[in-house]
Amino acid sequence: MTTIQLVIAVAGFVIIVIAAIITGAWTRQRAIERQMDTFKNEIQAEFAGLRGEMNARFGEVGARFSALETRVERIERQIEAIFKPVLPGGGE
């Protein structure tokens, strides 16, 4: 083997090793990106579920609050009817 052939073989080997390293790094990066996308989708689904639960619970609280407001208004009207102010000497 001549010196030129040896240099060409070594250069080819170095180029192949560098290409293999770059390809391996790119493949690893793509795998990590896929894992991150999967994780992001799982988190988004979890938040969507929690958002739905919270909306349902806040809806229940809103309905209960409305019912309480109605009851308080009714009690206020009853108390006003019972304790209506009377002017002195005006009723007899």
OpenMM code with the backbone's topology and positions (N, CA, C; nanometers):
from openmm import Vec3, app, unit

residues = "MET THR THR ILE GLN LEU VAL ILE ALA VAL ALA GLY PHE VAL ILE ILE VAL ILE ALA ALA ILE ILE THR GLY ALA TRP THR ARG GLN ARG ALA ILE GLU ARG GLN MET ASP THR PHE LYS ASN GLU ILE GLN ALA GLU PHE ALA GLY LEU ARG GLY GLU MET ASN ALA ARG PHE GLY GLU VAL GLY ALA ARG PHE SER ALA LEU GLU THR ARG VAL GLU ARG ILE GLU ARG GLN ILE GLU ALA ILE PHE LYS PRO VAL LEU PRO GLY GLY GLY GLU".split()
positions = [
    Vec3(0.0850, -0.1164, 0.0000),
    Vec3(0.0000, 0.0000, 0.0000),
    Vec3(0.0900, 0.1232, 0.0000),
    Vec3(0.0601, 0.2148, -0.0866),
    Vec3(0.1408, 0.3350, -0.0964),
    Vec3(0.0946, 0.4366, 0.0076),
    Vec3(0.1715, 0.5388, 0.0211),
    Vec3(0.1411, 0.6432, 0.1188),
    Vec3(0.0124, 0.7160, 0.0834),
    Vec3(-0.0088, 0.7415, -0.0426),
    Vec3(-0.1301, 0.8110, -0.0866),
    Vec3(-0.2524, 0.7243, -0.0581),
    Vec3(-0.2443, 0.5979, -0.0811),
    Vec3(-0.3562, 0.5069, -0.0533),
    Vec3(-0.3858, 0.5037, 0.0969),
    Vec3(-0.2802, 0.5044, 0.1774),
    Vec3(-0.2979, 0.5040, 0.3223),
    Vec3(-0.3646, 0.6331, 0.3683),
    Vec3(-0.3226, 0.7455, 0.3152),
    Vec3(-0.3821, 0.8749, 0.3516),
    Vec3(-0.5284, 0.8786, 0.3095),
    Vec3(-0.5581, 0.8303, 0.1902),
    Vec3(-0.6972, 0.8283, 0.1424),
    Vec3(-0.7816, 0.7365, 0.2309),
    Vec3(-0.7282, 0.6210, 0.2700),
    Vec3(-0.8022, 0.5270, 0.3554),
    Vec3(-0.8291, 0.5881, 0.4926),
    Vec3(-0.7277, 0.6525, 0.5518),
    Vec3(-0.7432, 0.7165, 0.6830),
    Vec3(-0.8435, 0.8315, 0.6731),
    Vec3(-0.8344, 0.9117, 0.5692),
    Vec3(-0.9278, 1.0235, 0.5509),
    Vec3(-1.0704, 0.9711, 0.5337),
    Vec3(-1.0854, 0.8658, 0.4578),
    Vec3(-1.2182, 0.8056, 0.4412),
    Vec3(-1.2724, 0.7527, 0.5731),
    Vec3(-1.1846, 0.6896, 0.6510),
    Vec3(-1.2259, 0.6376, 0.7819),
    Vec3(-1.2693, 0.7519, 0.8741),
    Vec3(-1.1910, 0.8602, 0.8751),
    Vec3(-1.2247, 0.9759, 0.9594),
    Vec3(-1.3576, 1.0365, 0.9160),
    Vec3(-1.3789, 1.0488, 0.7870),
    Vec3(-1.5050, 1.1045, 0.7359),
    Vec3(-1.6220, 1.0139, 0.7756),
    Vec3(-1.6047, 0.8833, 0.7658),
    Vec3(-1.7122, 0.7901, 0.8024),
    Vec3(-1.7404, 0.7978, 0.9515),
    Vec3(-1.6360, 0.8080, 1.0339),
    Vec3(-1.6552, 0.8190, 1.1792),
    Vec3(-1.7286, 0.9483, 1.2132),
    Vec3(-1.6887, 1.0583, 1.1529),
    Vec3(-1.7565, 1.1869, 1.1777),
    Vec3(-1.9020, 1.1793, 1.1325),
    Vec3(-1.9283, 1.1205, 1.0179),
    Vec3(-2.0658, 1.1061, 0.9695),
    Vec3(-2.1472, 1.0183, 1.0649),
    Vec3(-2.0870, 0.9138, 1.1178),
    Vec3(-2.1573, 0.8264, 1.2119),
    Vec3(-2.1906, 0.9003, 1.3409),
    Vec3(-2.0987, 0.9808, 1.3898),
    Vec3(-2.1221, 1.0594, 1.5121),
    Vec3(-2.2349, 1.1596, 1.4893),
    Vec3(-2.2306, 1.2295, 1.3765),
    Vec3(-2.3352, 1.3282, 1.3453),
    Vec3(-2.4704, 1.2589, 1.3308),
    Vec3(-2.4730, 1.1462, 1.2620),
    Vec3(-2.5990, 1.0723, 1.2443),
    Vec3(-2.6520, 1.0228, 1.3775),
    Vec3(-2.5645, 0.9733, 1.4623),
    Vec3(-2.6069, 0.9275, 1.5947),
    Vec3(-2.6630, 1.0407, 1.6788),
    Vec3(-2.5965, 1.1556, 1.6740),
    Vec3(-2.6451, 1.2714, 1.7494),
    Vec3(-2.7802, 1.3177, 1.6962),
    Vec3(-2.7967, 1.3198, 1.5654),
    Vec3(-2.9229, 1.3620, 1.5060),
    Vec3(-3.0351, 1.2654, 1.5434),
    Vec3(-3.0040, 1.1354, 1.5375),
    Vec3(-3.1045, 1.0349, 1.5737),
    Vec3(-3.1438, 1.0492, 1.7200),
    Vec3(-3.0472, 1.0709, 1.8054),
    Vec3(-3.0748, 1.0888, 1.9487),
    Vec3(-3.1603, 1.2137, 1.9707),
    Vec3(-3.1279, 1.3222, 1.9020),
    Vec3(-3.2047, 1.4453, 1.9143),
    Vec3(-3.3494, 1.4235, 1.8723),
    Vec3(-3.3710, 1.3533, 1.7614),
    Vec3(-3.5070, 1.3256, 1.7151),
    Vec3(-3.5835, 1.2416, 1.8172),
    Vec3(-3.5173, 1.1436, 1.8780),
    Vec3(-3.5818, 1.0603, 1.9789),
    Vec3(-3.6221, 1.1444, 2.0997),
    Vec3(-3.5348, 1.2337, 2.1422),
    Vec3(-3.5673, 1.3214, 2.2556),
    Vec3(-3.6817, 1.4145, 2.2193),
    Vec3(-3.6832, 1.4673, 2.0973),
    Vec3(-3.7932, 1.5543, 2.0543),
    Vec3(-3.9257, 1.4788, 2.0552),
    Vec3(-3.9235, 1.3530, 2.0097),
    Vec3(-4.0467, 1.2731, 2.0115),
    Vec3(-4.0937, 1.2491, 2.1547),
    Vec3(-4.0002, 1.2212, 2.2454),
    Vec3(-4.0375, 1.2011, 2.3850),
    Vec3(-4.0951, 1.3285, 2.4444),
    Vec3(-4.0351, 1.4419, 2.4130),
    Vec3(-4.0854, 1.5695, 2.4646),
    Vec3(-4.2243, 1.6007, 2.4081),
    Vec3(-4.2465, 1.5716, 2.2811),
    Vec3(-4.3787, 1.5931, 2.2222),
    Vec3(-4.4829, 1.5045, 2.2901),
    Vec3(-4.4474, 1.3796, 2.3162),
    Vec3(-4.5389, 1.2889, 2.3844),
    Vec3(-4.5698, 1.3396, 2.5245),
    Vec3(-4.4665, 1.3830, 2.5956),
    Vec3(-4.4847, 1.4355, 2.7304),
    Vec3(-4.5722, 1.5603, 2.7284),
    Vec3(-4.5477, 1.6487, 2.6319),
    Vec3(-4.6270, 1.7719, 2.6200),
    Vec3(-4.7740, 1.7384, 2.5944),
    Vec3(-4.7996, 1.6424, 2.5081),
    Vec3(-4.9378, 1.6034, 2.4796),
    Vec3(-5.0052, 1.5430, 2.6023),
    Vec3(-4.9304, 1.4633, 2.6800),
    Vec3(-4.9863, 1.4056, 2.8018),
    Vec3(-5.0207, 1.5150, 2.9024),
    Vec3(-4.9310, 1.6111, 2.9174),
    Vec3(-4.9549, 1.7218, 3.0109),
    Vec3(-5.0756, 1.8041, 2.9652),
    Vec3(-5.0848, 1.8314, 2.8357),
    Vec3(-5.1985, 1.9084, 2.7848),
    Vec3(-5.3294, 1.8342, 2.8085),
    Vec3(-5.3288, 1.7038, 2.7885),
    Vec3(-5.4497, 1.6243, 2.8129),
    Vec3(-5.4866, 1.6272, 2.9611),
    Vec3(-5.3867, 1.6184, 3.0465),
    Vec3(-5.4121, 1.6230, 3.1913),
    Vec3(-5.4707, 1.7582, 3.2308),
    Vec3(-5.4128, 1.8677, 3.1777),
    Vec3(-5.4658, 2.0004, 3.2080),
    Vec3(-5.6072, 2.0179, 3.1533),
    Vec3(-5.6346, 1.9630, 3.0373),
    Vec3(-5.7701, 1.9730, 2.9818),
    Vec3(-5.8696, 1.9001, 3.0725),
    Vec3(-5.8304, 1.7841, 3.1238),
    Vec3(-5.9172, 1.7119, 3.2161),
    Vec3(-5.9396, 1.7891, 3.3445),
    Vec3(-5.8322, 1.8455, 3.3984),
    Vec3(-5.8455, 1.9247, 3.5209),
    Vec3(-5.9302, 2.0493, 3.4971),
    Vec3(-5.9120, 2.1115, 3.3802),
    Vec3(-5.9922, 2.2293, 3.3476),
    Vec3(-6.1407, 2.1933, 3.3423),
    Vec3(-6.1718, 2.0776, 3.2838),
    Vec3(-6.3107, 2.0337, 3.2777),
    Vec3(-6.3677, 2.0075, 3.4161),
    Vec3(-6.2885, 1.9435, 3.5023),
    Vec3(-6.3341, 1.9191, 3.6393),
    Vec3(-6.3572, 2.0504, 3.7129),
    Vec3(-6.2631, 2.1446, 3.6968),
    Vec3(-6.2781, 2.2729, 3.7657),
    Vec3(-6.4006, 2.3482, 3.7149),
    Vec3(-6.4231, 2.3475, 3.5852),
    Vec3(-6.5415, 2.4148, 3.5316),
    Vec3(-6.6688, 2.3532, 3.5859),
    Vec3(-6.6718, 2.2208, 3.5965),
    Vec3(-6.7900, 2.1532, 3.6502),
    Vec3(-6.8107, 2.1923, 3.7960),
    Vec3(-6.7035, 2.1923, 3.8731),
    Vec3(-6.7162, 2.2265, 4.0157),
    Vec3(-6.7542, 2.3725, 4.0348),
    Vec3(-6.6949, 2.4619, 3.9549),
    Vec3(-6.7323, 2.6028, 3.9666),
    Vec3(-6.8764, 2.6238, 3.9238),
    Vec3(-6.9227, 2.5445, 3.8290),
    Vec3(-7.0632, 2.5520, 3.7899),
    Vec3(-7.1536, 2.5123, 3.9049),
    Vec3(-7.1149, 2.4062, 3.9770),
    Vec3(-7.1922, 2.3644, 4.0943),
    Vec3(-7.1919, 2.4729, 4.2012),
    Vec3(-7.0755, 2.5329, 4.2252),
    Vec3(-7.0649, 2.6384, 4.3263),
    Vec3(-7.1496, 2.7582, 4.2843),
    Vec3(-7.1463, 2.7927, 4.1571),
    Vec3(-7.2278, 2.9041, 4.1089),
    Vec3(-7.3765, 2.8775, 4.1279),
    Vec3(-7.4189, 2.7545, 4.1003),
    Vec3(-7.5602, 2.7201, 4.1195),
    Vec3(-7.5978, 2.7279, 4.2667),
    Vec3(-7.5109, 2.6777, 4.3528),
    Vec3(-7.5388, 2.6847, 4.4973),
    Vec3(-7.5429, 2.8292, 4.5443),
    Vec3(-7.4524, 2.9108, 4.4948),
    Vec3(-7.4497, 3.0518, 4.5330),
    Vec3(-7.5779, 3.1214, 4.4884),
    Vec3(-7.6236, 3.0917, 4.3684),
    Vec3(-7.7488, 3.1512, 4.3196),
    Vec3(-7.8658, 3.1086, 4.4070),
    Vec3(-7.8680, 2.9808, 4.4457),
    Vec3(-7.9752, 2.9321, 4.5330),
    Vec3(-7.9703, 3.0027, 4.6678),
    Vec3(-7.8503, 3.0227, 4.7204),
    Vec3(-7.8373, 3.0937, 4.8481),
    Vec3(-7.8823, 3.2388, 4.8358),
    Vec3(-7.8477, 3.3036, 4.7266),
    Vec3(-7.8922, 3.4415, 4.7056),
    Vec3(-8.0443, 3.4499, 4.7038),
    Vec3(-8.1069, 3.3547, 4.6365),
    Vec3(-8.2532, 3.3521, 4.6307),
    Vec3(-8.3123, 3.3345, 4.7698),
    Vec3(-8.2558, 3.2438, 4.8473),
    Vec3(-8.3053, 3.2198, 4.9832),
    Vec3(-8.2870, 3.3425, 5.0714),
    Vec3(-8.1709, 3.4088, 5.0612),
    Vec3(-8.1449, 3.5278, 5.1425),
    Vec3(-8.2416, 3.6388, 5.1043),
    Vec3(-8.2668, 3.6578, 4.9771),
    Vec3(-8.3626, 3.7602, 4.9339),
    Vec3(-8.5020, 3.7299, 4.9884),
    Vec3(-8.5418, 3.6036, 4.9846),
    Vec3(-8.6731, 3.5657, 5.0370),
    Vec3(-8.6800, 3.5917, 5.1879),
    Vec3(-8.5739, 3.5572, 5.2598),
    Vec3(-8.5710, 3.5804, 5.4049),
    Vec3(-8.5728, 3.7303, 5.4337),
    Vec3(-8.5018, 3.8105, 5.3558),
    Vec3(-8.5038, 3.9562, 5.3743),
    Vec3(-8.6445, 4.0115, 5.3556),
    Vec3(-8.7149, 3.9642, 5.2524),
    Vec3(-8.8524, 4.0116, 5.2311),
    Vec3(-8.9424, 3.9717, 5.3474),
    Vec3(-8.9240, 3.8492, 5.3991),
    Vec3(-9.0057, 3.8047, 5.5132),
    Vec3(-8.9758, 3.8888, 5.6371),
    Vec3(-8.8490, 3.9179, 5.6618),
    Vec3(-8.8124, 3.9988, 5.7783),
    Vec3(-8.8665, 4.1400, 5.7631),
    Vec3(-8.8579, 4.1962, 5.6420),
    Vec3(-8.9135, 4.3307, 5.6201),
    Vec3(-9.0639, 4.3320, 5.6440),
    Vec3(-9.1332, 4.2249, 5.6047),
    Vec3(-9.2781, 4.2190, 5.6259),
    Vec3(-9.3111, 4.2068, 5.7747),
    Vec3(-9.2313, 4.1336, 5.8482),
    Vec3(-9.2573, 4.1148, 5.9910),
    Vec3(-9.2247, 4.2413, 6.0688),
    Vec3(-9.1143, 4.3035, 6.0411),
    Vec3(-9.0682, 4.4179, 6.1174),
    Vec3(-9.0856, 4.5485, 6.0408),
    Vec3(-9.2024, 4.5683, 5.9846),
    Vec3(-9.2294, 4.6910, 5.9113),
    Vec3(-9.2356, 4.8075, 6.0101),
    Vec3(-9.1666, 4.9149, 5.9831),
    Vec3(-9.1703, 5.0275, 6.0763),
    Vec3(-9.3089, 5.0934, 6.0782),
    Vec3(-9.3534, 5.1287, 6.1983),
    Vec3(-9.4833, 5.1921, 6.2153),
    Vec3(-9.4600, 5.3296, 6.2790),
    Vec3(-9.5224, 5.4318, 6.2219),
    Vec3(-9.5088, 5.5659, 6.2777),
    Vec3(-9.5902, 5.5748, 6.4069),
    Vec3(-9.5383, 5.6441, 6.5067),
    Vec3(-9.6130, 5.6549, 6.6314),
    Vec3(-9.7428, 5.7325, 6.6135),
    Vec3(-9.8507, 5.6749, 6.6658),
    Vec3(-9.9821, 5.7378, 6.6629),
    Vec3(-10.0477, 5.7313, 6.5264),
    Vec3(-9.9896, 5.6648, 6.4302),
    Vec3(-10.0473, 5.6626, 6.2982),
    Vec3(-10.1394, 5.5436, 6.2767),
    Vec3(-10.1303, 5.4420, 6.3570),
    Vec3(-10.2073, 5.3224, 6.3331),
    Vec3(-10.3401, 5.3197, 6.4074),
    Vec3(-10.3637, 5.4044, 6.5124),
    Vec3(-10.4863, 5.3943, 6.5905),
    Vec3(-10.5640, 5.5195, 6.5941),
] * unit.nanometer
topology = app.Topology()
chain = topology.addChain("A")
for resn in residues:
    res = topology.addResidue(resn, chain)
    for name in ("N", "CA", "C"):
        topology.addAtom(name, app.Element.getBySymbol(name[0]), res)
